[in-house]
Amino acid sequence: DELVQEADVVFLLTDTRESRWLPTVMAAAHDKILINAALGLDSWLVMRHGGGDDGVTDKRLGCYFCNDVVAPENSTRNRTLDQQCTVTRPGLAPIASSMAVELLVSLLHHSHKHKAPAPAQNLHKTFSPTDNDSNSESSSPLGVIPHQIRGSLVTYTMMAPTVPAFKCCTGCSSGVIAAYHRDKLELVSNACASMDGSYLENLSGLTAFRAEAAEKLAEMEEDWEEDE
């Protein structure tokens, strides 16, 4: 925790999904810049986390776990080596690491740093400064600053999606961060002891979110049956 507090930037380069959870929580708790790089067999992801919860969730960018509807758990169990992201194509790591560094440099040239907004989804399809709108809030002197960069060596393409923070995220939601500030050791201990992920799902509100979604889906199915 002290190491994260003293750092200017956190690069998250660990192998498994679950190993990224605690650094994500720490960076969000202390509102630090976090650049995340993840490798698959033939694809890669580089992204910047949106920092701590400032009460404006719809404008804050999401973290690595904001797309998930389940808590992180053992991702190496009953999986082959390529599914564990242990084996990658040889050019993947240099591509992802260079993109991570360039993303950080662009971010540091923006006045809002990691709070800088991401470009609109349909405005920027390249990463050249000449393709940049100089008046855009999502740009720095070096060009646009995407939220995520996803690349594939199968199709030799890249895309730059933007994902807002999820209010029930198990990594950066207000409930998880508040629990971390209350008692760091208790949060980590309970999360590790909960093999099915239910502790973090309950803490973040994800359990209630899924129950509400299931209830609405059931209501929609009833309406469809009545229409038929």
Backbone hydrogen bonds, N-H to C=O, Kabsch-Sander energy under -0.5 kcal/mol:
donor,donor_aa,acceptor,acceptor_aa,energy
5,Q,1,D,-2.3
6,E,2,E,-2.1
7,A,3,L,-1.0
10,V,33,I,-2.5
11,F,9,V,-0.5
12,L,10,V,-0.6
12,L,35,I,-2.9
13,L,11,F,-0.8
20,R,17,R,-1.3
21,W,18,E,-1.2
24,T,20,R,-1.5
25,V,21,W,-2.3
26,M,22,L,-2.7
27,A,23,P,-2.6
28,A,24,T,-2.1
29,A,25,V,-2.7
30,H,26,M,-1.9
31,D,28,A,-0.7
32,K,27,A,-2.7
33,I,8,D,-0.7
35,I,10,V,-2.7
36,N,34,L,-0.5
36,N,47,M,-3.1
37,A,12,L,-2.4
38,A,45,L,-2.9
40,G,43,S,-3.4
44,W,151,G,-2.2
45,L,38,A,-2.8
46,V,149,I,-2.2
47,M,36,N,-2.4
48,R,147,H,-2.1
49,H,34,L,-2.3
50,G,61,L,-0.6
54,D,52,G,-0.5
59,K,56,V,-1.7
60,R,56,V,-1.2
62,G,163,V,-3.0
66,C,63,C,-1.3
68,D,65,F,-1.4
75,S,73,E,-0.6
79,R,76,T,-0.9
84,Q,80,T,-1.4
85,C,82,D,-0.9
86,T,81,L,-1.8
87,V,81,L,-0.8
89,R,41,L,-1.8
92,L,89,R,-1.8
95,I,91,G,-1.5
96,A,92,L,-2.6
97,S,93,A,-2.7
98,S,94,P,-1.9
99,M,95,I,-2.0
100,A,96,A,-2.1
101,V,97,S,-2.0
102,E,98,S,-2.3
103,L,99,M,-2.3
104,L,100,A,-1.9
105,V,101,V,-2.4
106,S,102,E,-2.3
107,L,103,L,-2.1
108,L,104,L,-2.5
109,H,105,V,-0.8
109,H,106,S,-0.7
110,H,107,L,-1.6
113,K,110,H,-1.3
115,K,112,H,-2.4
116,A,113,K,-1.8
123,L,120,A,-1.4
124,H,120,A,-0.8
125,K,123,L,-0.5
131,D,128,S,-1.9
132,N,129,P,-1.5
134,S,132,N,-0.8
136,S,133,D,-2.0
139,S,136,S,-1.3
140,S,143,G,-2.9
143,G,140,S,-2.1
145,I,138,S,-1.9
148,Q,161,P,-1.1
149,I,46,V,-2.9
150,R,159,M,-3.0
151,G,44,W,-2.3
151,G,149,I,-0.5
152,S,157,T,-2.3
153,L,42,D,-3.0
154,V,42,D,-0.5
156,Y,152,S,-0.7
157,T,152,S,-1.0
159,M,150,R,-2.2
165,A,57,T,-0.6
165,A,60,R,-3.0
167,K,165,A,-0.5
169,C,166,F,-2.0
173,S,169,C,-1.1
177,I,173,S,-2.3
178,A,174,S,-2.4
179,A,175,G,-1.8
180,Y,176,V,-1.9
181,H,177,I,-2.1
182,R,178,A,-1.9
183,D,179,A,-2.3
187,L,183,D,-2.0
188,V,184,K,-2.2
189,S,185,L,-2.7
190,N,186,E,-2.7
191,A,187,L,-2.3
192,C,188,V,-2.4
193,A,189,S,-1.9
194,S,190,N,-1.3
195,M,193,A,-1.4
197,G,194,S,-1.4
201,E,197,G,-1.9
202,N,198,S,-2.5
203,L,199,Y,-2.4
204,S,200,L,-2.4
205,G,201,E,-0.7
206,L,201,E,-1.2
207,T,201,E,-1.8
209,F,205,G,-2.0
210,R,206,L,-2.5
211,A,207,T,-2.0
212,E,208,A,-2.4
213,A,209,F,-2.2
214,A,210,R,-2.4
215,E,211,A,-2.1
216,K,212,E,-2.2
217,L,213,A,-2.2
218,A,214,A,-2.2
219,E,215,E,-2.0
220,M,216,K,-2.1
221,E,217,L,-2.2
222,E,218,A,-1.9
223,D,219,E,-2.1
224,W,220,M,-2.1
225,E,221,E,-2.1
226,E,222,E,-2.1
227,D,223,D,-2.1
228,E,224,W,-1.7
